[in-house]
Amino acid sequence: MSFWTDRKGNKLTKEQFMERWKSGIEKVTPLQNTKVTLIGQVIVLTGIVLGIIVNIVFSIWWLVVILIGSLIISLMATLGTYQKYITLNKMEKMMQEVKNDDE
């Protein structure tokens, strides 16, 4: 029994679905990957900050300490990912300019 369908409504087997998924994942550019990672890290940072606030309200000090340490590590990872995103974005623009100059 197949429960995967393509955009045209055709039913796919598990093998067909996995093959299409694999080929789609292989086409992801480093810029797209970095952008998605950055969005995910912002969600994680939001959760950590909310966790700190909630645990301060409920006076769970030891969990606040752990979350603050996690916040620092996550902020550094987010900063690194943001810098990578900016660099890849500049490279992408330069590649587009070179491509447009060739045409």
ROBA-482231 format. One record per atom (N, C-alpha, C): atom name; x, y, z. Coordinates in Angstrom, 2 decimals, padded with zeros to 5 digits. Example, Ala and Ser with C-alpha at 12.3 -4.5 7.8 and 13.67 -1.06 7.14 Angstrom:
BEGIN
<rec guro="N" xx="013.19" yy="-005.69" zz="007.80"/>
<rec guro="CA" xx="012.30" yy="-004.50" zz="007.80"/>
<rec guro="C" xx="013.20" yy="-003.30" zz="007.80"/>
<rec guro="N" xx="012.85" yy="-002.25" zz="007.08"/>
<rec guro="CA" xx="013.67" yy="-001.06" zz="007.14"/>
<rec guro="C" xx="012.90" yy="000.03" zz="007.87"/>
//
This chain:
BEGIN
<rec guro="N" xx="000.85" yy="-001.18" zz="000.00"/>
<rec guro="CA" xx="000.00" yy="000.00" zz="000.00"/>
<rec guro="C" xx="000.90" yy="001.24" zz="000.00"/>
<rec guro="N" xx="000.61" yy="002.18" zz="-000.90"/>
<rec guro="CA" xx="001.42" yy="003.38" zz="-001.06"/>
<rec guro="C" xx="000.65" yy="004.59" zz="-000.57"/>
<rec guro="N" xx="001.29" yy="005.42" zz="000.25"/>
<rec guro="CA" xx="000.61" yy="006.64" zz="000.69"/>
<rec guro="C" xx="001.35" yy="007.90" zz="000.26"/>
<rec guro="N" xx="002.38" yy="007.75" zz="-000.58"/>
<rec guro="CA" xx="003.08" yy="008.90" zz="-001.13"/>
<rec guro="C" xx="002.53" yy="009.18" zz="-002.52"/>
<rec guro="N" xx="002.33" yy="010.45" zz="-002.81"/>
<rec guro="CA" xx="001.91" yy="010.86" zz="-004.15"/>
<rec guro="C" xx="002.79" yy="012.01" zz="-004.61"/>
<rec guro="N" xx="002.96" yy="012.11" zz="-005.94"/>
<rec guro="CA" xx="003.71" yy="013.24" zz="-006.46"/>
<rec guro="C" xx="002.77" yy="014.41" zz="-006.70"/>
<rec guro="N" xx="003.30" yy="015.48" zz="-007.28"/>
<rec guro="CA" xx="002.49" yy="016.69" zz="-007.50"/>
<rec guro="C" xx="001.34" yy="016.46" zz="-008.48"/>
<rec guro="N" xx="001.49" yy="015.48" zz="-009.33"/>
<rec guro="CA" xx="000.45" yy="015.18" zz="-010.31"/>
<rec guro="C" xx="-000.60" yy="014.22" zz="-009.77"/>
<rec guro="N" xx="-000.40" yy="013.74" zz="-008.55"/>
<rec guro="CA" xx="-001.35" yy="012.82" zz="-007.94"/>
<rec guro="C" xx="-001.04" yy="011.35" zz="-008.17"/>
<rec guro="N" xx="000.07" yy="011.06" zz="-008.84"/>
<rec guro="CA" xx="000.47" yy="009.67" zz="-009.07"/>
<rec guro="C" xx="000.99" yy="009.05" zz="-007.77"/>
<rec guro="N" xx="000.58" yy="007.81" zz="-007.52"/>
<rec guro="CA" xx="001.04" yy="007.12" zz="-006.31"/>
<rec guro="C" xx="002.48" yy="006.67" zz="-006.51"/>
<rec guro="N" xx="003.27" yy="006.78" zz="-005.43"/>
<rec guro="CA" xx="004.68" yy="006.40" zz="-005.46"/>
<rec guro="C" xx="004.94" yy="005.28" zz="-004.46"/>
<rec guro="N" xx="005.83" yy="004.39" zz="-004.84"/>
<rec guro="CA" xx="006.29" yy="003.39" zz="-003.89"/>
<rec guro="C" xx="007.31" yy="004.04" zz="-002.96"/>
<rec guro="N" xx="007.66" yy="003.35" zz="-001.91"/>
<rec guro="CA" xx="008.66" yy="003.87" zz="-000.98"/>
<rec guro="C" xx="009.99" yy="004.10" zz="-001.69"/>
<rec guro="N" xx="010.36" yy="003.18" zz="-002.55"/>
<rec guro="CA" xx="011.62" yy="003.29" zz="-003.27"/>
<rec guro="C" xx="011.62" yy="004.50" zz="-004.20"/>
<rec guro="N" xx="010.51" yy="004.71" zz="-004.92"/>
<rec guro="CA" xx="010.41" yy="005.87" zz="-005.81"/>
<rec guro="C" xx="010.47" yy="007.17" zz="-005.02"/>
<rec guro="N" xx="009.75" yy="007.20" zz="-003.90"/>
<rec guro="CA" xx="009.75" yy="008.40" zz="-003.06"/>
<rec guro="C" xx="011.16" yy="008.70" zz="-002.55"/>
<rec guro="N" xx="011.85" yy="007.69" zz="-002.03"/>
<rec guro="CA" xx="013.18" yy="007.89" zz="-001.48"/>
<rec guro="C" xx="014.16" yy="008.34" zz="-002.57"/>
<rec guro="N" xx="014.03" yy="007.80" zz="-003.78"/>
<rec guro="CA" xx="014.91" yy="008.20" zz="-004.88"/>
<rec guro="C" xx="014.68" yy="009.67" zz="-005.24"/>
<rec guro="N" xx="013.42" yy="010.10" zz="-005.30"/>
<rec guro="CA" xx="013.12" yy="011.50" zz="-005.61"/>
<rec guro="C" xx="013.59" yy="012.41" zz="-004.48"/>
<rec guro="N" xx="013.39" yy="011.98" zz="-003.24"/>
<rec guro="CA" xx="013.82" yy="012.78" zz="-002.09"/>
<rec guro="C" xx="015.34" yy="012.94" zz="-002.10"/>
<rec guro="N" xx="016.05" yy="011.85" zz="-002.37"/>
<rec guro="CA" xx="017.51" yy="011.88" zz="-002.40"/>
<rec guro="C" xx="018.02" yy="012.83" zz="-003.48"/>
<rec guro="N" xx="017.42" yy="012.77" zz="-004.67"/>
<rec guro="CA" xx="017.87" yy="013.65" zz="-005.74"/>
<rec guro="C" xx="017.56" yy="015.11" zz="-005.42"/>
<rec guro="N" xx="016.46" yy="015.36" zz="-004.73"/>
<rec guro="CA" xx="016.14" yy="016.73" zz="-004.32"/>
<rec guro="C" xx="017.10" yy="017.26" zz="-003.27"/>
<rec guro="N" xx="017.46" yy="016.42" zz="-002.32"/>
<rec guro="CA" xx="018.39" yy="016.83" zz="-001.26"/>
<rec guro="C" xx="019.78" yy="017.11" zz="-001.84"/>
<rec guro="N" xx="020.18" yy="016.35" zz="-002.85"/>
<rec guro="CA" xx="021.49" yy="016.55" zz="-003.45"/>
<rec guro="C" xx="021.59" yy="017.88" zz="-004.19"/>
<rec guro="N" xx="020.47" yy="018.47" zz="-004.56"/>
<rec guro="CA" xx="020.46" yy="019.74" zz="-005.28"/>
<rec guro="C" xx="020.46" yy="020.96" zz="-004.36"/>
<rec guro="N" xx="020.41" yy="020.75" zz="-003.06"/>
<rec guro="CA" xx="020.41" yy="021.86" zz="-002.11"/>
<rec guro="C" xx="021.78" yy="022.53" zz="-002.13"/>
<rec guro="N" xx="021.77" yy="023.85" zz="-002.28"/>
<rec guro="CA" xx="023.03" yy="024.60" zz="-002.33"/>
<rec guro="C" xx="023.51" yy="024.90" zz="-000.91"/>
<rec guro="N" xx="024.80" yy="025.18" zz="-000.75"/>
<rec guro="CA" xx="025.30" yy="025.55" zz="000.58"/>
<rec guro="C" xx="024.58" yy="026.79" zz="001.15"/>
<rec guro="N" xx="024.21" yy="027.74" zz="000.29"/>
<rec guro="CA" xx="023.50" yy="028.93" zz="000.76"/>
<rec guro="C" xx="022.13" yy="028.56" zz="001.30"/>
<rec guro="N" xx="021.40" yy="027.69" zz="000.59"/>
<rec guro="CA" xx="020.09" yy="027.25" zz="001.06"/>
<rec guro="C" xx="020.22" yy="026.50" zz="002.39"/>
<rec guro="N" xx="021.21" yy="025.63" zz="002.49"/>
<rec guro="CA" xx="021.45" yy="024.86" zz="003.71"/>
<rec guro="C" xx="021.73" yy="025.79" zz="004.89"/>
<rec guro="N" xx="022.57" yy="026.79" zz="004.66"/>
<rec guro="CA" xx="022.94" yy="027.73" zz="005.72"/>
<rec guro="C" xx="021.73" yy="028.56" zz="006.14"/>
<rec guro="N" xx="020.91" yy="028.97" zz="005.18"/>
<rec guro="CA" xx="019.72" yy="029.76" zz="005.51"/>
<rec guro="C" xx="018.75" yy="028.97" zz="006.39"/>
<rec guro="N" xx="018.52" yy="027.72" zz="006.04"/>
<rec guro="CA" xx="017.63" yy="026.87" zz="006.84"/>
<rec guro="C" xx="018.21" yy="026.64" zz="008.23"/>
<rec guro="N" xx="019.52" yy="026.41" zz="008.31"/>
<rec guro="CA" xx="020.17" yy="026.22" zz="009.60"/>
<rec guro="C" xx="020.03" yy="027.46" zz="010.46"/>
<rec guro="N" xx="020.18" yy="028.62" zz="009.87"/>
<rec guro="CA" xx="020.04" yy="029.88" zz="010.60"/>
<rec guro="C" xx="018.64" yy="030.05" zz="011.15"/>
<rec guro="N" xx="017.64" yy="029.73" zz="010.36"/>
<rec guro="CA" xx="016.24" yy="029.82" zz="010.82"/>
<rec guro="C" xx="016.02" yy="028.86" zz="011.99"/>
<rec guro="N" xx="016.55" yy="027.65" zz="011.88"/>
<rec guro="CA" xx="016.42" yy="026.67" zz="012.97"/>
<rec guro="C" xx="017.10" yy="027.13" zz="014.24"/>
<rec guro="N" xx="018.26" yy="027.77" zz="014.11"/>
<rec guro="CA" xx="018.97" yy="028.24" zz="015.29"/>
<rec guro="C" xx="018.22" yy="029.38" zz="015.97"/>
<rec guro="N" xx="017.56" yy="030.22" zz="015.20"/>
<rec guro="CA" xx="016.76" yy="031.29" zz="015.80"/>
<rec guro="C" xx="015.61" yy="030.69" zz="016.63"/>
<rec guro="N" xx="015.01" yy="029.64" zz="016.12"/>
<rec guro="CA" xx="013.94" yy="028.96" zz="016.88"/>
<rec guro="C" xx="014.49" yy="028.37" zz="018.17"/>
<rec guro="N" xx="015.66" yy="027.76" zz="018.10"/>
<rec guro="CA" xx="016.28" yy="027.19" zz="019.31"/>
<rec guro="C" xx="016.60" yy="028.29" zz="020.31"/>
<rec guro="N" xx="017.16" yy="029.41" zz="019.84"/>
<rec guro="CA" xx="017.47" yy="030.53" zz="020.74"/>
<rec guro="C" xx="016.20" yy="031.06" zz="021.42"/>
<rec guro="N" xx="015.13" yy="031.15" zz="020.67"/>
<rec guro="CA" xx="013.86" yy="031.59" zz="021.24"/>
<rec guro="C" xx="013.41" yy="030.65" zz="022.35"/>
<rec guro="N" xx="013.53" yy="029.36" zz="022.11"/>
<rec guro="CA" xx="013.15" yy="028.37" zz="023.13"/>
<rec guro="C" xx="014.02" yy="028.46" zz="024.37"/>
<rec guro="N" xx="015.31" yy="028.70" zz="024.19"/>
<rec guro="CA" xx="016.21" yy="028.81" zz="025.34"/>
<rec guro="C" xx="015.87" yy="030.05" zz="026.17"/>
<rec guro="N" xx="015.64" yy="031.17" zz="025.48"/>
<rec guro="CA" xx="015.30" yy="032.41" zz="026.21"/>
<rec guro="C" xx="013.98" yy="032.23" zz="026.95"/>
<rec guro="N" xx="012.99" yy="031.65" zz="026.32"/>
<rec guro="CA" xx="011.71" yy="031.41" zz="027.00"/>
<rec guro="C" xx="011.90" yy="030.45" zz="028.19"/>
<rec guro="N" xx="012.75" yy="029.44" zz="028.01"/>
<rec guro="CA" xx="013.03" yy="028.53" zz="029.11"/>
<rec guro="C" xx="013.68" yy="029.24" zz="030.28"/>
<rec guro="N" xx="014.58" yy="030.17" zz="030.00"/>
<rec guro="CA" xx="015.22" yy="030.94" zz="031.07"/>
<rec guro="C" xx="014.18" yy="031.76" zz="031.81"/>
<rec guro="N" xx="013.31" yy="032.44" zz="031.06"/>
<rec guro="CA" xx="012.28" yy="033.28" zz="031.68"/>
<rec guro="C" xx="011.35" yy="032.46" zz="032.56"/>
<rec guro="N" xx="010.87" yy="031.33" zz="032.03"/>
<rec guro="CA" xx="009.94" yy="030.48" zz="032.79"/>
<rec guro="C" xx="010.62" yy="029.95" zz="034.06"/>
<rec guro="N" xx="011.88" yy="029.55" zz="033.95"/>
<rec guro="CA" xx="012.56" yy="028.97" zz="035.11"/>
<rec guro="C" xx="012.95" yy="030.03" zz="036.13"/>
<rec guro="N" xx="013.12" yy="031.28" zz="035.69"/>
<rec guro="CA" xx="013.33" yy="032.37" zz="036.66"/>
<rec guro="C" xx="012.05" yy="032.59" zz="037.44"/>
<rec guro="N" xx="010.91" yy="032.58" zz="036.73"/>
<rec guro="CA" xx="009.61" yy="032.77" zz="037.38"/>
<rec guro="C" xx="009.36" yy="031.68" zz="038.42"/>
<rec guro="N" xx="009.70" yy="030.44" zz="038.09"/>
<rec guro="CA" xx="009.45" yy="029.33" zz="039.00"/>
<rec guro="C" xx="010.64" yy="029.04" zz="039.93"/>
<rec guro="N" xx="011.64" yy="029.91" zz="039.91"/>
<rec guro="CA" xx="012.80" yy="029.84" zz="040.81"/>
<rec guro="C" xx="013.54" yy="028.50" zz="040.73"/>
<rec guro="N" xx="013.74" yy="028.02" zz="039.53"/>
<rec guro="CA" xx="014.53" yy="026.80" zz="039.35"/>
<rec guro="C" xx="015.92" yy="027.26" zz="038.90"/>
<rec guro="N" xx="016.75" yy="027.65" zz="039.85"/>
<rec guro="CA" xx="018.02" yy="028.31" zz="039.57"/>
<rec guro="C" xx="019.00" yy="027.43" zz="038.82"/>
<rec guro="N" xx="019.04" yy="026.14" zz="039.16"/>
<rec guro="CA" xx="020.03" yy="025.26" zz="038.53"/>
<rec guro="C" xx="019.73" yy="025.07" zz="037.03"/>
<rec guro="N" xx="018.46" yy="025.08" zz="036.67"/>
<rec guro="CA" xx="018.10" yy="024.96" zz="035.26"/>
<rec guro="C" xx="018.38" yy="026.27" zz="034.52"/>
<rec guro="N" xx="018.24" yy="027.39" zz="035.21"/>
<rec guro="CA" xx="018.58" yy="028.69" zz="034.62"/>
<rec guro="C" xx="020.07" yy="028.74" zz="034.29"/>
<rec guro="N" xx="020.89" yy="028.23" zz="035.19"/>
<rec guro="CA" xx="022.34" yy="028.22" zz="034.95"/>
<rec guro="C" xx="022.67" yy="027.38" zz="033.72"/>
<rec guro="N" xx="022.06" yy="026.21" zz="033.61"/>
<rec guro="CA" xx="022.30" yy="025.34" zz="032.46"/>
<rec guro="C" xx="021.84" yy="026.02" zz="031.17"/>
<rec guro="N" xx="020.67" yy="026.65" zz="031.21"/>
<rec guro="CA" xx="020.14" yy="027.31" zz="030.02"/>
<rec guro="C" xx="020.97" yy="028.53" zz="029.61"/>
<rec guro="N" xx="021.51" yy="029.24" zz="030.57"/>
<rec guro="CA" xx="022.37" yy="030.38" zz="030.24"/>
<rec guro="C" xx="023.64" yy="029.89" zz="029.54"/>
<rec guro="N" xx="024.22" yy="028.81" zz="030.04"/>
<rec guro="CA" xx="025.38" yy="028.22" zz="029.36"/>
<rec guro="C" xx="025.03" yy="027.78" zz="027.95"/>
<rec guro="N" xx="023.86" yy="027.17" zz="027.79"/>
<rec guro="CA" xx="023.40" yy="026.75" zz="026.48"/>
<rec guro="C" xx="023.14" yy="027.95" zz="025.57"/>
<rec guro="N" xx="022.64" yy="029.03" zz="026.14"/>
<rec guro="CA" xx="022.38" yy="030.25" zz="025.37"/>
<rec guro="C" xx="023.68" yy="030.81" zz="024.80"/>
<rec guro="N" xx="024.71" yy="030.84" zz="025.61"/>
<rec guro="CA" xx="026.01" yy="031.36" zz="025.16"/>
<rec guro="C" xx="026.55" yy="030.53" zz="024.00"/>
<rec guro="N" xx="026.51" yy="029.21" zz="024.14"/>
<rec guro="CA" xx="027.00" yy="028.33" zz="023.08"/>
<rec guro="C" xx="026.16" yy="028.49" zz="021.81"/>
<rec guro="N" xx="024.84" yy="028.56" zz="021.98"/>
<rec guro="CA" xx="023.96" yy="028.69" zz="020.83"/>
<rec guro="C" xx="024.13" yy="030.04" zz="020.13"/>
<rec guro="N" xx="024.36" yy="031.10" zz="020.91"/>
<rec guro="CA" xx="024.60" yy="032.41" zz="020.30"/>
<rec guro="C" xx="025.87" yy="032.40" zz="019.46"/>
<rec guro="N" xx="026.91" yy="031.76" zz="019.94"/>
<rec guro="CA" xx="028.16" yy="031.69" zz="019.17"/>
<rec guro="C" xx="027.96" yy="030.87" zz="017.89"/>
<rec guro="N" xx="027.22" yy="029.78" zz="017.99"/>
<rec guro="CA" xx="026.94" yy="028.96" zz="016.80"/>
<rec guro="C" xx="026.11" yy="029.75" zz="015.79"/>
<rec guro="N" xx="025.14" yy="030.51" zz="016.29"/>
<rec guro="CA" xx="024.29" yy="031.32" zz="015.41"/>
<rec guro="C" xx="025.11" yy="032.41" zz="014.74"/>
<rec guro="N" xx="026.00" yy="033.04" zz="015.48"/>
<rec guro="CA" xx="026.86" yy="034.08" zz="014.92"/>
<rec guro="C" xx="027.73" yy="033.50" zz="013.81"/>
<rec guro="N" xx="028.32" yy="032.34" zz="014.04"/>
<rec guro="CA" xx="029.13" yy="031.68" zz="013.02"/>
<rec guro="C" xx="028.32" yy="031.33" zz="011.78"/>
<rec guro="N" xx="027.11" yy="030.84" zz="011.98"/>
<rec guro="CA" xx="026.25" yy="030.49" zz="010.85"/>
<rec guro="C" xx="025.83" yy="031.75" zz="010.09"/>
<rec guro="N" xx="025.57" yy="032.83" zz="010.80"/>
<rec guro="CA" xx="025.20" yy="034.10" zz="010.16"/>
<rec guro="C" xx="026.35" yy="034.63" zz="009.31"/>
<rec guro="N" xx="027.57" yy="034.55" zz="009.84"/>
<rec guro="CA" xx="028.73" yy="034.99" zz="009.08"/>
<rec guro="C" xx="028.91" yy="034.13" zz="007.82"/>
<rec guro="N" xx="028.69" yy="032.84" zz="007.96"/>
<rec guro="CA" xx="028.78" yy="031.94" zz="006.80"/>
<rec guro="C" xx="027.71" yy="032.30" zz="005.78"/>
<rec guro="N" xx="026.50" yy="032.60" zz="006.24"/>
<rec guro="CA" xx="025.40" yy="032.98" zz="005.35"/>
<rec guro="C" xx="025.74" yy="034.25" zz="004.58"/>
<rec guro="N" xx="026.28" yy="035.26" zz="005.27"/>
<rec guro="CA" xx="026.66" yy="036.52" zz="004.62"/>
<rec guro="C" xx="027.73" yy="036.25" zz="003.55"/>
<rec guro="N" xx="028.74" yy="035.46" zz="003.89"/>
<rec guro="CA" xx="029.81" yy="035.15" zz="002.94"/>
<rec guro="C" xx="029.28" yy="034.40" zz="001.72"/>
<rec guro="N" xx="028.46" yy="033.38" zz="001.95"/>
<rec guro="CA" xx="027.92" yy="032.62" zz="000.83"/>
<rec guro="C" xx="026.99" yy="033.47" zz="-000.03"/>
<rec guro="N" xx="026.25" yy="034.37" zz="000.61"/>
<rec guro="CA" xx="025.36" yy="035.27" zz="-000.13"/>
<rec guro="C" xx="026.17" yy="036.19" zz="-001.04"/>
<rec guro="N" xx="027.29" yy="036.73" zz="-000.53"/>
<rec guro="CA" xx="028.16" yy="037.58" zz="-001.35"/>
<rec guro="C" xx="028.74" yy="036.78" zz="-002.51"/>
<rec guro="N" xx="029.16" yy="035.55" zz="-002.24"/>
<rec guro="CA" xx="029.72" yy="034.70" zz="-003.30"/>
<rec guro="C" xx="028.67" yy="034.41" zz="-004.37"/>
<rec guro="N" xx="027.45" yy="034.17" zz="-003.94"/>
<rec guro="CA" xx="026.35" yy="033.89" zz="-004.88"/>
<rec guro="C" xx="026.10" yy="035.10" zz="-005.78"/>
<rec guro="N" xx="026.11" yy="036.30" zz="-005.20"/>
<rec guro="CA" xx="025.92" yy="037.52" zz="-005.99"/>
<rec guro="C" xx="027.06" yy="037.71" zz="-006.98"/>
<rec guro="N" xx="028.28" yy="037.44" zz="-006.54"/>
<rec guro="CA" xx="029.43" yy="037.57" zz="-007.43"/>
<rec guro="C" xx="029.33" yy="036.57" zz="-008.59"/>
<rec guro="N" xx="028.89" yy="035.35" zz="-008.29"/>
<rec guro="CA" xx="028.74" yy="034.34" zz="-009.33"/>
<rec guro="C" xx="027.66" yy="034.76" zz="-010.34"/>
<rec guro="N" xx="026.58" yy="035.36" zz="-009.86"/>
<rec guro="CA" xx="025.53" yy="035.84" zz="-010.75"/>
<rec guro="C" xx="026.04" yy="036.96" zz="-011.64"/>
<rec guro="N" xx="026.85" yy="037.87" zz="-011.07"/>
<rec guro="CA" xx="027.41" yy="038.96" zz="-011.87"/>
<rec guro="C" xx="028.33" yy="038.41" zz="-012.96"/>
<rec guro="N" xx="029.16" yy="037.43" zz="-012.59"/>
<rec guro="CA" xx="030.06" yy="036.83" zz="-013.58"/>
<rec guro="C" xx="029.25" yy="036.13" zz="-014.66"/>
<rec guro="N" xx="028.21" yy="035.44" zz="-014.26"/>
<rec guro="CA" xx="027.36" yy="034.74" zz="-015.23"/>
<rec guro="C" xx="026.67" yy="035.73" zz="-016.16"/>
<rec guro="N" xx="026.20" yy="036.85" zz="-015.61"/>
<rec guro="CA" xx="025.53" yy="037.86" zz="-016.44"/>
<rec guro="C" xx="026.52" yy="038.55" zz="-017.37"/>
<rec guro="N" xx="027.77" yy="038.74" zz="-016.93"/>
<rec guro="CA" xx="028.79" yy="039.37" zz="-017.78"/>
<rec guro="C" xx="029.16" yy="038.46" zz="-018.95"/>
<rec guro="N" xx="029.11" yy="037.14" zz="-018.74"/>
<rec guro="CA" xx="029.45" yy="036.19" zz="-019.79"/>
<rec guro="C" xx="028.39" yy="036.15" zz="-020.89"/>
<rec guro="N" xx="027.17" yy="036.49" zz="-020.54"/>
<rec guro="CA" xx="026.06" yy="036.39" zz="-021.50"/>
<rec guro="C" xx="025.99" yy="037.58" zz="-022.38"/>
//
